């Protein structure tokens, strides 16, 4: 199963959460960033509808596949304070 890790980081004079190389918006406080990361992580685990999707990979190649609504990743929020 896929795992998605949300990391709480200092960013642009405030705090953000980071998934891979992607940063969220900047939050004024550490607690606000943590709450937003917790909420985003929880949403990732919710089941949805099975649907056809298209996505572009890191080489710029487009793919089509069916995403099962019950195939959700495990999530974790890493917060070193």
Jmol script that loads the backbone (N, CA, C; Angstrom):
load data "model"
ATOM      1  N   UNK A   1       0.841  -1.175   0.000  1.00  0.00           N
ATOM      2  CA  UNK A   1       0.000   0.000   0.000  1.00  0.00           C
ATOM      3  C   UNK A   1       0.889   1.241   0.000  1.00  0.00           C
ATOM      4  N   UNK A   2       0.432   2.269  -0.638  1.00  0.00           N
ATOM      5  CA  UNK A   2       1.149   3.533  -0.707  1.00  0.00           C
ATOM      6  C   UNK A   2       1.079   4.251   0.627  1.00  0.00           C
ATOM      7  N   UNK A   3       2.166   4.910   0.996  1.00  0.00           N
ATOM      8  CA  UNK A   3       2.183   5.732   2.206  1.00  0.00           C
ATOM      9  C   UNK A   3       2.522   7.164   1.821  1.00  0.00           C
ATOM     10  N   UNK A   4       1.768   8.100   2.360  1.00  0.00           N
ATOM     11  CA  UNK A   4       2.013   9.521   2.132  1.00  0.00           C
ATOM     12  C   UNK A   4       2.419  10.135   3.462  1.00  0.00           C
ATOM     13  N   UNK A   5       3.567  10.824   3.466  1.00  0.00           N
ATOM     14  CA  UNK A   5       4.086  11.438   4.686  1.00  0.00           C
ATOM     15  C   UNK A   5       3.982  12.950   4.568  1.00  0.00           C
ATOM     16  N   UNK A   6       3.335  13.555   5.545  1.00  0.00           N
ATOM     17  CA  UNK A   6       3.212  15.006   5.660  1.00  0.00           C
ATOM     18  C   UNK A   6       4.214  15.452   6.715  1.00  0.00           C
ATOM     19  N   UNK A   7       5.119  16.371   6.350  1.00  0.00           N
ATOM     20  CA  UNK A   7       6.121  16.862   7.292  1.00  0.00           C
ATOM     21  C   UNK A   7       5.847  18.323   7.613  1.00  0.00           C
ATOM     22  N   UNK A   8       5.889  18.665   8.893  1.00  0.00           N
ATOM     23  CA  UNK A   8       5.706  20.051   9.323  1.00  0.00           C
ATOM     24  C   UNK A   8       7.070  20.735   9.241  1.00  0.00           C
ATOM     25  N   UNK A   9       7.128  21.867   8.519  1.00  0.00           N
ATOM     26  CA  UNK A   9       8.398  22.563   8.303  1.00  0.00           C
ATOM     27  C   UNK A   9       8.206  24.073   8.448  1.00  0.00           C
ATOM     28  N   UNK A  10       9.285  24.759   8.811  1.00  0.00           N
ATOM     29  CA  UNK A  10       9.267  26.219   8.787  1.00  0.00           C
ATOM     30  C   UNK A  10       9.320  26.654   7.329  1.00  0.00           C
ATOM     31  N   UNK A  11       8.532  27.687   7.004  1.00  0.00           N
ATOM     32  CA  UNK A  11       8.471  28.129   5.601  1.00  0.00           C
ATOM     33  C   UNK A  11       8.008  29.569   5.507  1.00  0.00           C
ATOM     34  N   UNK A  12       8.775  30.368   4.812  1.00  0.00           N
ATOM     35  CA  UNK A  12       8.372  31.728   4.423  1.00  0.00           C
ATOM     36  C   UNK A  12       7.880  32.557   5.614  1.00  0.00           C
ATOM     37  N   UNK A  13       8.618  32.501   6.719  1.00  0.00           N
ATOM     38  CA  UNK A  13       8.259  33.278   7.894  1.00  0.00           C
ATOM     39  C   UNK A  13       7.170  32.670   8.757  1.00  0.00           C
ATOM     40  N   UNK A  14       6.776  31.467   8.455  1.00  0.00           N
ATOM     41  CA  UNK A  14       5.734  30.787   9.225  1.00  0.00           C
ATOM     42  C   UNK A  14       5.967  29.290   9.179  1.00  0.00           C
ATOM     43  N   UNK A  15       4.889  28.546   9.049  1.00  0.00           N
ATOM     44  CA  UNK A  15       4.940  27.088   9.055  1.00  0.00           C
ATOM     45  C   UNK A  15       4.112  26.546   7.906  1.00  0.00           C
ATOM     46  N   UNK A  16       4.482  25.362   7.414  1.00  0.00           N
ATOM     47  CA  UNK A  16       3.748  24.713   6.332  1.00  0.00           C
ATOM     48  C   UNK A  16       3.862  23.204   6.538  1.00  0.00           C
ATOM     49  N   UNK A  17       3.125  22.459   5.730  1.00  0.00           N
ATOM     50  CA  UNK A  17       3.378  21.027   5.671  1.00  0.00           C
ATOM     51  C   UNK A  17       3.878  20.711   4.270  1.00  0.00           C
ATOM     52  N   UNK A  18       4.676  19.669   4.195  1.00  0.00           N
ATOM     53  CA  UNK A  18       5.344  19.304   2.956  1.00  0.00           C
ATOM     54  C   UNK A  18       5.076  17.836   2.661  1.00  0.00           C
ATOM     55  N   UNK A  19       4.725  17.551   1.417  1.00  0.00           N
ATOM     56  CA  UNK A  19       4.552  16.180   0.943  1.00  0.00           C
ATOM     57  C   UNK A  19       5.490  16.025  -0.251  1.00  0.00           C
ATOM     58  N   UNK A  20       6.521  15.211  -0.087  1.00  0.00           N
ATOM     59  CA  UNK A  20       7.539  15.121  -1.134  1.00  0.00           C
ATOM     60  C   UNK A  20       8.223  16.467  -1.264  1.00  0.00           C
ATOM     61  N   UNK A  21       8.203  17.036  -2.460  1.00  0.00           N
ATOM     62  CA  UNK A  21       8.800  18.345  -2.706  1.00  0.00           C
ATOM     63  C   UNK A  21       7.769  19.469  -2.737  1.00  0.00           C
ATOM     64  N   UNK A  22       6.516  19.156  -2.422  1.00  0.00           N
ATOM     65  CA  UNK A  22       5.432  20.134  -2.537  1.00  0.00           C
ATOM     66  C   UNK A  22       5.073  20.691  -1.162  1.00  0.00           C
ATOM     67  N   UNK A  23       5.039  22.031  -1.075  1.00  0.00           N
ATOM     68  CA  UNK A  23       4.694  22.719   0.170  1.00  0.00           C
ATOM     69  C   UNK A  23       3.265  23.219   0.136  1.00  0.00           C
ATOM     70  N   UNK A  24       2.639  23.215   1.292  1.00  0.00           N
ATOM     71  CA  UNK A  24       1.307  23.804   1.434  1.00  0.00           C
ATOM     72  C   UNK A  24       1.439  25.326   1.479  1.00  0.00           C
ATOM     73  N   UNK A  25       0.330  25.968   1.658  1.00  0.00           N
ATOM     74  CA  UNK A  25       0.357  27.396   1.951  1.00  0.00           C
ATOM     75  C   UNK A  25       1.080  27.603   3.280  1.00  0.00           C
ATOM     76  N   UNK A  26       1.484  28.833   3.544  1.00  0.00           N
ATOM     77  CA  UNK A  26       2.145  29.162   4.804  1.00  0.00           C
ATOM     78  C   UNK A  26       1.097  29.487   5.860  1.00  0.00           C
ATOM     79  N   UNK A  27       1.288  28.927   7.059  1.00  0.00           N
ATOM     80  CA  UNK A  27       0.407  29.180   8.190  1.00  0.00           C
ATOM     81  C   UNK A  27       1.152  30.019   9.217  1.00  0.00           C
ATOM     82  N   UNK A  28       0.431  30.839   9.944  1.00  0.00           N
ATOM     83  CA  UNK A  28       1.045  31.749  10.912  1.00  0.00           C
ATOM     84  C   UNK A  28       1.669  31.017  12.091  1.00  0.00           C
ATOM     85  N   UNK A  29       1.093  29.869  12.454  1.00  0.00           N
ATOM     86  CA  UNK A  29       1.622  29.160  13.623  1.00  0.00           C
ATOM     87  C   UNK A  29       1.890  27.692  13.301  1.00  0.00           C
ATOM     88  N   UNK A  30       2.737  27.126  14.113  1.00  0.00           N
ATOM     89  CA  UNK A  30       3.045  25.701  14.012  1.00  0.00           C
ATOM     90  C   UNK A  30       1.771  24.884  14.218  1.00  0.00           C
ATOM     91  N   UNK A  31       0.970  25.251  15.209  1.00  0.00           N
ATOM     92  CA  UNK A  31      -0.265  24.513  15.497  1.00  0.00           C
ATOM     93  C   UNK A  31      -1.234  24.543  14.322  1.00  0.00           C
ATOM     94  N   UNK A  32      -1.324  25.685  13.627  1.00  0.00           N
ATOM     95  CA  UNK A  32      -2.203  25.782  12.458  1.00  0.00           C
ATOM     96  C   UNK A  32      -1.722  24.858  11.334  1.00  0.00           C
ATOM     97  N   UNK A  33      -0.415  24.818  11.114  1.00  0.00           N
ATOM     98  CA  UNK A  33       0.139  23.944  10.075  1.00  0.00           C
ATOM     99  C   UNK A  33      -0.100  22.484  10.436  1.00  0.00           C
ATOM    100  N   UNK A  34       0.077  22.139  11.702  1.00  0.00           N
ATOM    101  CA  UNK A  34      -0.139  20.760  12.147  1.00  0.00           C
ATOM    102  C   UNK A  34      -1.599  20.370  11.960  1.00  0.00           C
ATOM    103  N   UNK A  35      -2.516  21.252  12.334  1.00  0.00           N
ATOM    104  CA  UNK A  35      -3.943  20.952  12.176  1.00  0.00           C
ATOM    105  C   UNK A  35      -4.305  20.768  10.705  1.00  0.00           C
ATOM    106  N   UNK A  36      -3.746  21.598   9.830  1.00  0.00           N
ATOM    107  CA  UNK A  36      -4.016  21.476   8.395  1.00  0.00           C
ATOM    108  C   UNK A  36      -3.448  20.172   7.844  1.00  0.00           C
ATOM    109  N   UNK A  37      -2.253  19.785   8.290  1.00  0.00           N
ATOM    110  CA  UNK A  37      -1.650  18.524   7.845  1.00  0.00           C
ATOM    111  C   UNK A  37      -2.473  17.337   8.328  1.00  0.00           C
ATOM    112  N   UNK A  38      -2.910  17.386   9.582  1.00  0.00           N
ATOM    113  CA  UNK A  38      -3.750  16.308  10.111  1.00  0.00           C
ATOM    114  C   UNK A  38      -5.037  16.170   9.294  1.00  0.00           C
ATOM    115  N   UNK A  39      -5.658  17.300   8.958  1.00  0.00           N
ATOM    116  CA  UNK A  39      -6.900  17.274   8.186  1.00  0.00           C
ATOM    117  C   UNK A  39      -6.663  16.743   6.771  1.00  0.00           C
ATOM    118  N   UNK A  40      -5.588  17.187   6.132  1.00  0.00           N
ATOM    119  CA  UNK A  40      -5.277  16.715   4.774  1.00  0.00           C
ATOM    120  C   UNK A  40      -4.978  15.221   4.778  1.00  0.00           C
ATOM    121  N   UNK A  41      -4.220  14.766   5.767  1.00  0.00           N
ATOM    122  CA  UNK A  41      -3.891  13.340   5.866  1.00  0.00           C
ATOM    123  C   UNK A  41      -5.153  12.504   6.067  1.00  0.00           C
ATOM    124  N   UNK A  42      -6.061  12.984   6.900  1.00  0.00           N
ATOM    125  CA  UNK A  42      -7.315  12.259   7.138  1.00  0.00           C
ATOM    126  C   UNK A  42      -8.154  12.175   5.869  1.00  0.00           C
ATOM    127  N   UNK A  43      -8.201  13.274   5.092  1.00  0.00           N
ATOM    128  CA  UNK A  43      -8.977  13.271   3.836  1.00  0.00           C
ATOM    129  C   UNK A  43      -8.402  12.272   2.834  1.00  0.00           C
ATOM    130  N   UNK A  44      -7.083  12.110   2.815  1.00  0.00           N
ATOM    131  CA  UNK A  44      -6.447  11.178   1.880  1.00  0.00           C
ATOM    132  C   UNK A  44      -6.910   9.740   2.111  1.00  0.00           C
ATOM    133  N   UNK A  45      -7.284   9.420   3.340  1.00  0.00           N
ATOM    134  CA  UNK A  45      -7.660   8.052   3.674  1.00  0.00           C
ATOM    135  C   UNK A  45      -9.146   7.762   3.459  1.00  0.00           C
ATOM    136  N   UNK A  46      -9.943   8.784   3.159  1.00  0.00           N
ATOM    137  CA  UNK A  46     -11.375   8.580   2.955  1.00  0.00           C
ATOM    138  C   UNK A  46     -11.644   7.887   1.630  1.00  0.00           C
ATOM    139  N   UNK A  47     -12.527   6.896   1.630  1.00  0.00           N
ATOM    140  CA  UNK A  47     -12.871   6.257   0.358  1.00  0.00           C
ATOM    141  C   UNK A  47     -13.658   7.220  -0.524  1.00  0.00           C
ATOM    142  N   UNK A  48     -13.607   6.966  -1.807  1.00  0.00           N
ATOM    143  CA  UNK A  48     -14.332   7.803  -2.761  1.00  0.00           C
ATOM    144  C   UNK A  48     -14.939   6.929  -3.841  1.00  0.00           C
ATOM    145  N   UNK A  49     -15.208   7.539  -4.974  1.00  0.00           N
ATOM    146  CA  UNK A  49     -15.785   6.818  -6.103  1.00  0.00           C
ATOM    147  C   UNK A  49     -14.669   6.241  -6.973  1.00  0.00           C
ATOM    148  N   UNK A  50     -14.924   5.086  -7.561  1.00  0.00           N
ATOM    149  CA  UNK A  50     -14.021   4.543  -8.562  1.00  0.00           C
ATOM    150  C   UNK A  50     -14.196   5.375  -9.821  1.00  0.00           C
ATOM    151  N   UNK A  51     -13.072   5.828 -10.394  1.00  0.00           N
ATOM    152  CA  UNK A  51     -13.154   6.721 -11.547  1.00  0.00           C
ATOM    153  C   UNK A  51     -11.931   6.550 -12.438  1.00  0.00           C
ATOM    154  N   UNK A  52     -12.074   6.919 -13.682  1.00  0.00           N
ATOM    155  CA  UNK A  52     -10.936   6.931 -14.596  1.00  0.00           C
ATOM    156  C   UNK A  52     -10.167   8.231 -14.387  1.00  0.00           C
ATOM    157  N   UNK A  53      -8.840   8.135 -14.362  1.00  0.00           N
ATOM    158  CA  UNK A  53      -8.005   9.312 -14.167  1.00  0.00           C
ATOM    159  C   UNK A  53      -6.935   9.373 -15.249  1.00  0.00           C
ATOM    160  N   UNK A  54      -6.419  10.567 -15.472  1.00  0.00           N
ATOM    161  CA  UNK A  54      -5.269  10.789 -16.341  1.00  0.00           C
ATOM    162  C   UNK A  54      -4.226  11.527 -15.523  1.00  0.00           C
ATOM    163  N   UNK A  55      -2.956  11.154 -15.704  1.00  0.00           N
ATOM    164  CA  UNK A  55      -1.895  11.852 -14.999  1.00  0.00           C
ATOM    165  C   UNK A  55      -0.625  11.845 -15.836  1.00  0.00           C
ATOM    166  N   UNK A  56       0.229  12.822 -15.559  1.00  0.00           N
ATOM    167  CA  UNK A  56       1.501  12.961 -16.252  1.00  0.00           C
ATOM    168  C   UNK A  56       2.616  12.521 -15.320  1.00  0.00           C
ATOM    169  N   UNK A  57       3.501  11.664 -15.793  1.00  0.00           N
ATOM    170  CA  UNK A  57       4.608  11.213 -14.943  1.00  0.00           C
ATOM    171  C   UNK A  57       5.783  12.190 -15.023  1.00  0.00           C
ATOM    172  N   UNK A  58       6.859  11.852 -14.280  1.00  0.00           N
ATOM    173  CA  UNK A  58       8.009  12.759 -14.199  1.00  0.00           C
ATOM    174  C   UNK A  58       8.731  12.925 -15.535  1.00  0.00           C
ATOM    175  N   UNK A  59       8.493  12.037 -16.497  1.00  0.00           N
ATOM    176  CA  UNK A  59       9.106  12.148 -17.826  1.00  0.00           C
ATOM    177  C   UNK A  59       8.221  12.917 -18.810  1.00  0.00           C
ATOM    178  N   UNK A  60       7.052  13.354 -18.351  1.00  0.00           N
ATOM    179  CA  UNK A  60       6.141  14.093 -19.214  1.00  0.00           C
ATOM    180  C   UNK A  60       5.214  13.208 -20.030  1.00  0.00           C
ATOM    181  N   UNK A  61       5.149  11.914 -19.705  1.00  0.00           N
ATOM    182  CA  UNK A  61       4.291  10.966 -20.417  1.00  0.00           C
ATOM    183  C   UNK A  61       2.945  10.882 -19.693  1.00  0.00           C
ATOM    184  N   UNK A  62       1.861  10.979 -20.473  1.00  0.00           N
ATOM    185  CA  UNK A  62       0.521  10.904 -19.912  1.00  0.00           C
ATOM    186  C   UNK A  62       0.048   9.458 -19.839  1.00  0.00           C
ATOM    187  N   UNK A  63      -0.692   9.138 -18.775  1.00  0.00           N
ATOM    188  CA  UNK A  63      -1.216   7.794 -18.548  1.00  0.00           C
ATOM    189  C   UNK A  63      -2.697   7.887 -18.211  1.00  0.00           C
ATOM    190  N   UNK A  64      -3.430   6.828 -18.530  1.00  0.00           N
ATOM    191  CA  UNK A  64      -4.832   6.697 -18.147  1.00  0.00           C
ATOM    192  C   UNK A  64      -4.976   5.415 -17.353  1.00  0.00           C
ATOM    193  N   UNK A  65      -5.723   5.474 -16.263  1.00  0.00           N
ATOM    194  CA  UNK A  65      -5.994   4.266 -15.481  1.00  0.00           C
ATOM    195  C   UNK A  65      -7.261   4.464 -14.673  1.00  0.00           C
ATOM    196  N   UNK A  66      -7.744   3.375 -14.119  1.00  0.00           N
ATOM    197  CA  UNK A  66      -8.905   3.425 -13.242  1.00  0.00           C
ATOM    198  C   UNK A  66      -8.418   3.453 -11.805  1.00  0.00           C
ATOM    199  N   UNK A  67      -8.853   4.450 -11.059  1.00  0.00           N
ATOM    200  CA  UNK A  67      -8.510   4.573  -9.639  1.00  0.00           C
ATOM    201  C   UNK A  67      -9.685   4.050  -8.828  1.00  0.00           C
ATOM    202  N   UNK A  68      -9.425   2.981  -8.068  1.00  0.00           N
ATOM    203  CA  UNK A  68     -10.476   2.408  -7.224  1.00  0.00           C
ATOM    204  C   UNK A  68     -10.746   3.323  -6.036  1.00  0.00           C
ATOM    205  N   UNK A  69     -11.970   3.557  -5.753  1.00  0.00           N
ATOM    206  CA  UNK A  69     -12.351   4.441  -4.656  1.00  0.00           C
ATOM    207  C   UNK A  69     -12.004   3.911  -3.280  1.00  0.00           C
ATOM    208  N   UNK A  70     -11.784   2.601  -3.186  1.00  0.00           N
ATOM    209  CA  UNK A  70     -11.443   2.028  -1.884  1.00  0.00           C
ATOM    210  C   UNK A  70      -9.944   1.766  -1.731  1.00  0.00           C
ATOM    211  N   UNK A  71      -9.136   2.157  -2.712  1.00  0.00           N
ATOM    212  CA  UNK A  71      -7.684   1.965  -2.669  1.00  0.00           C
ATOM    213  C   UNK A  71      -7.024   3.249  -2.178  1.00  0.00           C
ATOM    214  N   UNK A  72      -7.029   3.431  -0.869  1.00  0.00           N
ATOM    215  CA  UNK A  72      -6.545   4.669  -0.268  1.00  0.00           C
ATOM    216  C   UNK A  72      -5.179   4.454   0.372  1.00  0.00           C
ATOM    217  N   UNK A  73      -4.342   5.482   0.384  1.00  0.00           N
ATOM    218  CA  UNK A  73      -3.015   5.342   0.981  1.00  0.00           C
ATOM    219  C   UNK A  73      -3.061   5.396   2.507  1.00  0.00           C
ATOM    220  N   UNK A  74      -2.009   4.893   3.125  1.00  0.00           N
ATOM    221  CA  UNK A  74      -1.785   5.142   4.541  1.00  0.00           C
ATOM    222  C   UNK A  74      -1.123   6.511   4.639  1.00  0.00           C
ATOM    223  N   UNK A  75      -1.461   7.270   5.653  1.00  0.00           N
ATOM    224  CA  UNK A  75      -0.857   8.590   5.830  1.00  0.00           C
ATOM    225  C   UNK A  75      -0.214   8.707   7.204  1.00  0.00           C
ATOM    226  N   UNK A  76       0.751   9.605   7.276  1.00  0.00           N
ATOM    227  CA  UNK A  76       1.439   9.877   8.536  1.00  0.00           C
ATOM    228  C   UNK A  76       1.832  11.341   8.555  1.00  0.00           C
ATOM    229  N   UNK A  77       1.710  11.981   9.706  1.00  0.00           N
ATOM    230  CA  UNK A  77       2.180  13.346   9.887  1.00  0.00           C
ATOM    231  C   UNK A  77       3.420  13.280  10.769  1.00  0.00           C
ATOM    232  N   UNK A  78       4.544  13.803  10.238  1.00  0.00           N
ATOM    233  CA  UNK A  78       5.804  13.826  10.972  1.00  0.00           C
ATOM    234  C   UNK A  78       6.030  15.251  11.448  1.00  0.00           C
ATOM    235  N   UNK A  79       6.155  15.404  12.763  1.00  0.00           N
ATOM    236  CA  UNK A  79       6.284  16.731  13.354  1.00  0.00           C
ATOM    237  C   UNK A  79       7.382  16.683  14.414  1.00  0.00           C
ATOM    238  N   UNK A  80       8.517  17.256  14.077  1.00  0.00           N
ATOM    239  CA  UNK A  80       9.632  17.260  15.021  1.00  0.00           C
ATOM    240  C   UNK A  80       9.638  18.506  15.888  1.00  0.00           C
ATOM    241  N   UNK A  81       8.499  19.211  15.899  1.00  0.00           N
ATOM    242  CA  UNK A  81       8.336  20.341  16.791  1.00  0.00           C
ATOM    243  C   UNK A  81       8.950  21.581  16.288  1.00  0.00           C
TER     244      UNK A  81
END
end "model"
wireframe off; spacefill off
backbone 0.3
color backbone group
